[in-house]
Amino acid sequence: MLKQLFLSILAILVLFEEWLWDLLTILGQRLSRLLHLERFDAWLSQASPNLALAALALPLALVTPLNVGAVALMVHGAVTAGILMEIAAKLLGTLLVARVFRLTRPALMSFAWFARLYEWIMRLLRWAHALVQQSRLYCAVLALKTAMKRFLRGFLAD
């Protein structure tokens, strides 16, 4: 029973992270078009490996004060505000990191240590998927994710 609980939690976490990454990647592309950042995107996608690494670190540096502020709010009794601030920081950070990573991935992969880290993370995700992909919960959440992606693509395309 404990194993089933672990697999259920793992299934939810894996799918939520993928869904969030996919959704925020689409949102980032949409915002980039709305803000006319095509030239910036093109420049960033051609960045040197060192610049690409700095660009990937920048969203983390921008979001860290929000994380600290969220913890401070919770420590001082404003738990709801702290949780909401942490959720906002997570969404903003993921949106920015997903966007920058998509644009700079080839340059980042030129670092052997980064390529190894990326492959380790991908192996971990594949392992997690292999553990949970046959569960009913995973199948249900995957169907929901697919439906949400179709809805959001239609919504964002308008």
N, C-alpha and C positions, 0 to 999 in steps of 0.2 A: 504493500500500500504506500509506503514511503517513497519507493521508486516511482510509482505512478504519479504521486504528487510532484516529485522532482521533475519528471518528464513533462508534466503539464505546465509547470512554471517555466521550464526551459523552452517549451514550444511557444508559449505566449511571449517570452522575452525575445526569442529569435525572430519571430514574425513581426512583432511590434517594431523592433529595431530596423528590420528590412523595410517595412511599410513606411516608417518615419523617414528613413534614408531616401526611399524612392519618391515619396510625396514631397519632401523638402528639395530634392534635386529638381523635380518638375517645377516647383514653386520658384526656385532660384533661377531657372531658365526663363520663366515667365517674367520675373522681376527684372532680369537682365535686359530683356526685350523692351519692357515698359520704360526702363530708365536709360535706354539707348546705350548700353554698355558693351556693344558688340566689339568696338575697337579695343577696349580694355580686356575683354575676354580673349580676343585674338592675341594681344600682347602677352597676356599671362600664360596662354597655352604654348607660347614660344619661349618662355622664361628659361633661364639657365637653371641647372639643378639647385644651386645655392639659393637663388632667388625664389624658386619654387618651394624650397623648404622653409624659407622665411615667410612666404605667403601662406603656407599651411599653418605655421606657428602663430601668425597674427590673429586669426579668429579666437584661438585659445587664449591669447593675451587679452583680447577684448572682453571675453566672456568671464574670465577669472574674477574680476572685481564683482560681477553680478553674483557669482557663486558665493563669494565671501560675504557679500551683502545679504544674501538669502540665509546663510548660516547665522549671521549676526541678528537678523530679524527673528529667527526661530529661537535663538538663545535668550533673547530679550522678551519672549512671550508672544510675539506676533507670528505664530506658527502658520496660520493660513496664508498670510502675506509672504512669509518666507518660502513656503511650498510653491506658491504661484510664481514668485520671482525665480525660483530654481527651475520650474517648468519652462518659463519664458527663456531663461538662459540656455537651457538644454535645446530648445527649439531653435533659437537664434544661432547657437554654436554649431548645431548639426547642419542647419541650412548653409552657413558660411563654409564649414569644413567640407561638406558634400560638394558644394560648388567649386571651391578651390581645388579639391582633390581631383574632381573630374577633369578640370582644365590642366592640371600640372602632373597628373599621374605618370606620363612617359618620362618626364624629367626626374621625378622622385624615384622612379625605379632604377635610375642610373646609379643610385647609392646602393651598394651591395647590402648594407645593414638594413636599409629600408625595404628592399625587395625581400630579404629574409623575414623581417617583421611582418610584412604584408602577407607573405605565404604562410607564416605561422598562424596569423589571424584567420586567413581563409581556411586552413586545415581545421582550426578550431570550430569555425562555422559549419564546415562540411560534417564534422563529427557530431555537432549538435543537431544538424538536420537529419543525419542518419539515425540518431537516437529517437527522434520525435516524429519523423515524417509519416509513420504508419498509424499514429494515434488519431482517434476520432476528433479530438480537440484541434489538432494541427490541421486536419482536413477541413474542419468547419471554419477555422480562422483563415486558412488559405483561400477558401471560397469567398469569405467576407472581404479579404484583401483584394482579390481579383475584381469583385463587384465595385469596391470603393475606387480602385484604379480606373475602371471604365467610367464611373460617374465623374471622378475628378478630371480626367482627361477631357471629357465632354464639357464639363463646367469651365475648365481653364482655357479651353480652345475658343470659347465664345468671347 
